[in-house]
Amino acid sequence: MIYKNFRVNAIIRILLIATTIFLLFYTWKEFFITPVLIGAFIVIQLYALFKYIDKTNRDLSSFLESIRFSEFTRSFQMEGMGSSFDELNKAFNDVIKDFQNVRTEKEEHFHYLQSIVQNIDVSIIAYQKDGTVEMINKSAKKLFQLSGLKNVKQLYPISNELVEKLLSITPGESALIKVQQEDDLLQLAINSNEFKIHTKTIVLVTIKNIQSVLEEQETEAWQKLISVLTHEIMNSITPIASLSSTIDMMIKSFQEEQAADPNASIDSETAHEIQQGLQTIHKRSTGLLHFVNTYRNLTRIPKPNFRITTVKNVFNNIIPLMNEEISQVGISFHSEIDPPEIEFSVDIELLEQVIINILKNAIHALEGAEKPQITLKAFLNKRGKVTIQVADNGVGILPEVLDKIFIPFFTTKPKGSGIGLSLSRQIMRLHGGSITAYSVPGHGTTFTLTF
């Protein structure tokens, strides 16, 4: 047909069919073949008319199918078929455009949320009740040193306790799990939530390593305690020391008077006993003042003077100082650095103090050990952090003692002060790092410094 307008086209088709029907009745009795041909032509015209009219239904069906299957890339072209079809065409395309905009907006929002989830510094894992992982972000992969995770049960080699908690955790529950890896101690704070997607129940957990936070809070708490103790002891001891010194001078003066006047009322033996007692008080008071000043060092660590240096340089400063003491007691000593030119930014003097203190502890731990040996090594751990370890094969540390060795004043040595490891932890905290200890009783102890 040469006409595109739907109404004109439909009227012409109907008129043509009517004319053809008239011709059919006109030729019905006059001719034999002609009515058959006209009848066939009428059927063809009726089929073409229904197909033409049905195009609108097909377009509408196609439009609904596009919505059903979210296929919004196509458009509808029905121009030139009349004003009503122009409006329908415009409505179809406007709806498609709106759906495209909504879909684009949702995809942008989804990618935005995905970007946040993947780049946030909190580890996030979403999984089903059976442990099947739906999503794991970059922080979680980095925390557990994984390239991917299909099921939380794959974390069993890292920690049985962690996996059991993840599989049994309830919505809104919080948990703290300690994970000891080869050269790292992780204190994992776990928080849980739960939601449903269709028929699936999804558990969403956030995991954060709060080891450094716990150490910092512990150190701050002990510093406050030491500050209070120092204040109270100083207030009590200072007057005693001053008074004992004054009385001592008075007794000496009285002795001089007694020497000049033998008739003095106090005898020299009593005066001597008083003087001796006061001297004892003074001596003890002075000792307590020294005690307080010693522990005051815990709160007076100087601010680090950071410099870029190599681990090799630090080791070269320490090894000559310790070699003689180590060799005198027959200890086999070995040091290694891999890679050889590891660099870091540290306060060299403070770090040397930490390593020397740990080496001295190792020497004491090896007293009476067969084939005693100490290993001092440096390397980059799995997370690419500079790590220094001091390992010995001594008697080891009992688990109940291991948790207390960094507490100020705690010591297992008869002549120990109990501040060496506490100072070491504070120095490592000032370096933005950590110090941990791993020990197997009867097999040895390893101290790890991580920067």
C-alpha positions in Angstrom: 0.0 0.0 0.0 1.2 3.5 -0.8 -0.6 5.0 2.2 1.1 5.0 5.6 -1.7 6.5 7.6 -3.3 3.8 9.6 -6.9 5.1 9.4 -6.8 5.8 5.7 -5.1 2.5 5.1 -7.6 0.6 7.1 -10.6 2.4 5.4 -9.2 1.7 1.9 -8.7 -2.0 2.8 -12.2 -2.3 4.1 -13.7 -0.5 1.0 -11.6 -2.8 -1.2 -12.9 -5.9 0.6 -16.5 -4.6 0.3 -16.1 -4.0 -3.4 -14.6 -7.4 -3.9 -17.5 -9.0 -2.0 -20.0 -7.1 -4.3 -18.1 -8.4 -7.3 -18.3 -11.9 -5.8 -22.1 -11.7 -5.6 -22.4 -10.0 -9.0 -20.4 -12.8 -10.8 -21.8 -15.7 -8.7 -24.4 -16.8 -11.3 -22.8 -15.5 -14.5 -19.3 -17.0 -14.3 -17.7 -20.2 -12.7 -14.0 -19.5 -12.3 -14.2 -15.8 -11.6 -16.1 -16.1 -8.2 -13.6 -18.6 -7.0 -10.7 -16.3 -7.7 -12.6 -13.3 -6.2 -13.3 -15.4 -3.1 -9.6 -16.3 -2.8 -8.7 -12.6 -3.2 -11.2 -11.7 -0.4 -9.6 -14.3 2.0 -6.1 -12.8 1.2 -7.4 -9.3 1.8 -9.0 -10.3 5.1 -5.7 -12.0 6.2 -3.7 -8.9 5.2 -6.1 -6.6 7.1 -6.0 -8.7 10.3 -2.2 -8.9 10.1 -2.0 -5.2 9.5 -4.3 -4.4 12.5 -2.5 -7.1 14.6 0.8 -5.3 14.2 -0.2 -3.0 17.1 -0.7 -6.0 19.4 2.6 -7.4 18.3 4.4 -4.1 19.1 2.6 -4.0 22.5 3.6 -7.6 23.2 7.2 -6.9 22.2 7.2 -3.8 24.5 6.0 -5.9 27.4 8.5 -8.6 26.7 11.3 -5.9 26.7 10.1 -4.9 30.2 9.9 -8.5 31.4 13.4 -9.4 30.3 14.9 -6.0 31.1 15.8 -5.5 27.4 15.9 -1.8 27.0 18.2 -1.4 24.0 15.5 -1.4 21.3 13.1 1.3 20.3 9.7 1.4 18.6 9.1 3.1 15.2 5.4 3.7 14.3 5.6 7.2 12.9 3.2 8.2 10.1 0.3 5.9 11.2 -1.8 8.6 12.7 -1.9 10.8 15.8 -3.0 8.0 18.2 -0.2 5.8 17.1 2.3 8.6 17.2 1.3 9.1 20.9 1.5 5.3 21.5 4.9 5.2 19.9 6.1 8.2 22.0 4.7 6.6 25.2 6.5 3.3 24.4 9.8 5.0 23.8 9.5 7.3 26.8 8.8 4.3 29.1 11.8 2.5 27.6 14.0 5.6 28.1 12.8 5.9 31.8 13.6 2.2 32.4 17.0 2.8 30.8 17.7 5.7 33.1 16.6 3.8 36.2 18.7 0.8 35.2 21.7 3.0 34.5 21.3 4.7 37.8 21.0 1.4 39.7 24.1 0.1 37.9 26.0 3.2 38.8 24.8 3.0 42.4 25.7 -0.7 42.5 29.3 0.0 41.2 29.6 2.8 43.7 28.7 0.5 46.6 31.0 -2.2 45.2 33.8 0.3 45.0 33.3 1.3 48.7 33.0 -2.3 49.8 36.1 -3.4 47.9 38.3 -0.5 49.0 37.3 0.0 52.6 39.9 -1.0 55.1 37.5 -3.3 57.0 37.4 -6.9 56.0 33.9 -8.0 54.8 32.7 -11.5 54.0 29.1 -12.4 52.9 28.2 -16.1 53.0 25.3 -18.5 53.2 24.6 -20.6 56.3 26.5 -23.5 54.9 29.6 -21.4 54.5 29.3 -20.7 50.7 30.9 -17.3 50.1 28.8 -14.8 48.1 31.2 -11.9 48.4 34.6 -11.2 49.9 36.4 -7.8 49.6 40.0 -6.9 49.0 40.7 -6.2 52.7 39.6 -9.7 53.7 41.7 -11.3 51.0 44.7 -9.2 52.2 44.1 -10.0 55.9 44.0 -13.8 55.3 46.5 -13.7 52.4 44.0 -15.3 49.9 43.4 -14.8 46.2 39.8 -16.0 46.6 37.4 -17.7 48.9 34.6 -20.1 47.9 33.7 -21.4 51.4 34.6 -20.1 54.9 35.7 -23.6 55.7 38.8 -22.9 53.6 39.9 -20.8 56.6 40.4 -23.9 58.8 44.2 -24.0 58.2 44.3 -20.4 59.5 42.2 -21.0 62.6 39.6 -23.6 63.6 38.1 -21.2 66.2 37.6 -18.6 63.5 35.7 -20.9 61.2 33.5 -22.4 64.0 32.6 -18.8 65.1 31.8 -17.7 61.5 29.5 -20.8 61.0 27.7 -20.4 64.4 27.6 -16.6 64.8 24.2 -15.1 65.4 22.8 -11.8 64.0 24.1 -8.8 65.9 26.7 -10.9 67.8 30.2 -9.6 68.3 33.2 -11.8 69.0 37.0 -11.4 69.5 39.2 -14.2 68.1 42.9 -14.5 68.5 44.8 -16.0 65.5 48.4 -16.9 65.7 50.0 -17.1 62.3 53.6 -17.9 61.5 55.0 -14.5 62.3 51.9 -12.4 63.2 49.4 -12.3 66.0 46.0 -11.2 64.9 43.2 -10.0 67.3 40.1 -10.2 65.1 37.0 -8.2 66.1 34.0 -9.8 64.3 30.6 -8.3 63.9 27.6 -10.0 62.3 24.4 -9.2 60.5 21.9 -11.3 58.6 19.5 -10.6 55.7 17.6 -12.5 53.0 17.8 -12.4 49.3 14.9 -14.3 47.7 15.1 -17.7 49.4 18.8 -17.4 50.5 19.8 -16.3 54.0 23.0 -14.3 53.8 25.3 -13.7 56.8 27.4 -10.5 56.5 30.4 -10.2 58.8 32.9 -7.4 59.2 36.4 -8.4 60.5 39.0 -6.0 61.8 42.4 -6.7 63.2 42.6 -4.7 66.4 45.9 -6.0 67.7 47.6 -2.6 67.5 44.6 -0.9 69.1 44.6 -3.3 72.1 48.3 -2.9 72.6 47.9 0.9 72.5 45.1 0.9 75.0 47.0 -1.6 77.2 50.1 0.6 77.1 48.1 3.8 77.9 46.3 2.1 80.8 49.7 1.0 82.3 51.1 4.5 81.8 48.2 6.0 83.7 48.7 3.4 86.5 52.4 4.1 86.7 51.8 7.9 86.8 49.4 7.5 89.7 51.8 5.2 91.6 54.7 7.5 91.0 52.8 10.5 92.3 51.6 8.8 95.4 54.9 7.2 96.3 56.8 10.4 95.7 54.5 12.3 98.0 55.1 9.7 100.7 58.8 9.0 100.3 60.2 12.5 99.8 59.2 13.8 103.2 60.6 10.7 104.9 63.9 11.0 103.1 64.2 14.7 104.0 63.1 14.1 107.6 65.5 11.2 108.1 68.4 13.3 106.8 67.5 16.2 109.1 67.3 14.0 112.2 70.6 12.4 111.2 72.2 15.8 111.3 70.6 16.6 114.6 71.9 13.4 116.2 75.4 14.2 114.9 75.1 17.7 116.4 73.9 16.2 119.7 76.8 13.8 119.7 79.2 16.8 119.4 77.5 18.5 122.3 77.7 15.3 124.3 81.3 15.1 123.6 81.7 18.6 125.0 79.4 18.0 128.0 79.4 14.4 129.3 76.5 15.3 131.5 74.1 15.3 128.6 70.9 13.4 129.4 71.0 11.0 126.4 73.6 8.3 126.4 75.8 7.7 123.3 74.6 4.1 122.9 70.9 5.2 122.5 71.9 8.0 120.3 73.9 5.6 118.1 71.0 3.3 117.9 68.7 6.1 116.8 71.2 7.3 114.3 71.6 3.8 112.9 67.8 3.4 112.6 67.4 6.7 110.9 70.2 5.9 108.5 68.4 2.7 107.6 65.2 4.6 107.0 67.1 7.1 104.9 68.8 4.4 102.9 65.5 2.6 102.3 63.8 5.8 101.3 66.6 6.6 98.9 66.3 3.2 97.5 62.5 3.7 97.0 63.2 7.0 95.2 65.6 5.2 92.9 62.9 2.5 92.4 60.4 5.1 91.4 62.8 6.9 89.1 63.6 3.6 87.4 59.9 2.9 86.6 59.3 6.5 85.7 61.3 5.7 82.5 58.2 3.8 81.3 56.4 7.1 80.8 59.5 9.1 79.6 60.5 7.4 76.4 62.0 10.1 74.2 60.3 10.9 70.9 61.9 8.7 68.1 64.3 10.4 65.8 63.5 8.5 62.6 66.1 7.9 59.9 66.1 5.7 56.9 68.6 2.9 57.3 69.2 -0.7 56.4 68.6 -3.7 58.7 72.2 -4.7 57.9 73.4 -1.5 59.5 71.4 -2.1 62.7 72.6 -5.7 62.9 76.2 -4.6 62.4 75.9 -2.2 65.4 74.4 -4.9 67.7 76.3 -8.1 66.8 79.8 -6.9 67.9 78.3 -5.7 71.2 76.7 -9.1 72.0 79.2 -11.5 70.4 81.5 -11.7 73.4 78.7 -12.3 75.9 77.1 -14.9 73.6 80.4 -16.7 72.9 81.4 -16.8 76.6 78.4 -19.0 77.5 78.9 -21.3 74.5 75.8 -20.2 72.5 75.8 -20.8 68.7 74.7 -17.5 67.1 73.5 -17.0 63.5 72.1 -14.0 61.7 70.5 -13.6 58.3 68.8 -10.9 56.2 66.6 -11.7 53.2 66.6 -9.7 51.0 70.0 -8.4 52.1 69.3 -4.6 51.5 66.0 -4.2 53.4 65.5 -0.5 54.4 63.2 1.0 56.9 62.7 4.3 58.8 63.5 3.8 62.5 65.2 5.4 65.5 68.4 3.4 65.4 69.3 3.8 69.1 65.9 2.9 70.4 65.6 -0.1 68.1 69.0 -1.3 69.1 67.9 -1.1 72.7 64.9 -3.3 72.0 66.9 -6.0 70.1 69.7 -6.0 72.7 67.1 -6.5 75.5 65.5 -9.4 73.6 68.9 -11.0 73.0 69.8 -10.8 76.7 66.5 -12.4 77.5 67.4 -15.2 75.1 70.8 -15.7 76.7 69.2 -16.1 80.1 66.6 -18.5 78.7 69.4 -20.7 77.3 71.1 -21.3 80.7 71.7 -25.0 81.1 70.3 -25.8 77.6 72.0 -28.4 75.4 73.4 -27.1 72.1 72.1 -23.6 72.8 71.6 -21.4 69.8 70.1 -18.0 68.9 69.0 -16.9 65.5 68.6 -13.2 64.6 67.0 -12.7 61.2 65.2 -10.1 59.1 62.8 -10.5 56.2 59.6 -9.2 54.5 56.5 -11.0 55.8 53.5 -12.1 53.7 52.1 -8.6 53.9 55.4 -7.0 52.7 56.2 -5.6 56.2 59.8 -5.5 57.5 60.1 -8.1 60.2 62.9 -8.9 62.7 62.9 -12.1 64.7 65.0 -13.3 67.6 64.6 -17.1 68.1 66.2 -19.4 70.7 65.9 -23.1 71.6 65.7 -22.5 75.3 63.2 -23.7 77.9 60.4 -21.7 76.4 57.6 -19.7 78.2 54.5 -21.2 79.7 51.2 -20.1 78.1 50.0 -18.5 81.3 53.2 -16.5 81.6 53.4 -15.6 77.9 50.3 -13.4 78.2 51.9 -11.4 81.0 55.5 -10.8 79.8 54.7 -7.3 78.4 53.0 -6.1 81.6 55.1 -3.6 83.5 56.8 -4.9 86.6 56.1 -8.5 85.7 59.3 -10.7 85.6 60.3 -14.3 86.0 63.9 -13.3 86.8 65.1 -13.1 90.4 66.9 -9.9 89.7 64.7 -8.6 86.9 63.0 -5.2 86.9 60.1 -6.2 84.7 60.3 -3.1 82.5 62.4 -4.3 79.6 59.7 -5.9 77.4 57.2 -3.1 78.4 59.7 -0.5 77.2 60.3 -2.6 74.0 56.5 -2.7 73.3 56.2 1.1 73.8 59.2 1.7 71.5 57.6 -0.5 68.8 54.3 1.3 69.2 56.1 4.6 68.6 57.5 3.1 65.4 53.9 2.2 64.3 54.8 -1.5 64.7 54.3 -4.3 67.1 56.2 -6.9 69.1 54.8 -10.4 69.7 56.1 -13.5 71.3 55.5 -17.1 70.3 56.8 -19.9 72.5 56.6 -23.7 72.8 57.6 -24.9 76.3 60.7 -27.0 76.0 61.4 -26.0 72.4 62.2 -22.3 72.5 60.8 -18.8 72.0 60.6 -16.4 69.1 60.1 -12.7 69.5 58.9 -10.9 66.3 59.2 -7.2 65.6 56.9 -6.0 62.8 57.3 -2.6 61.3 
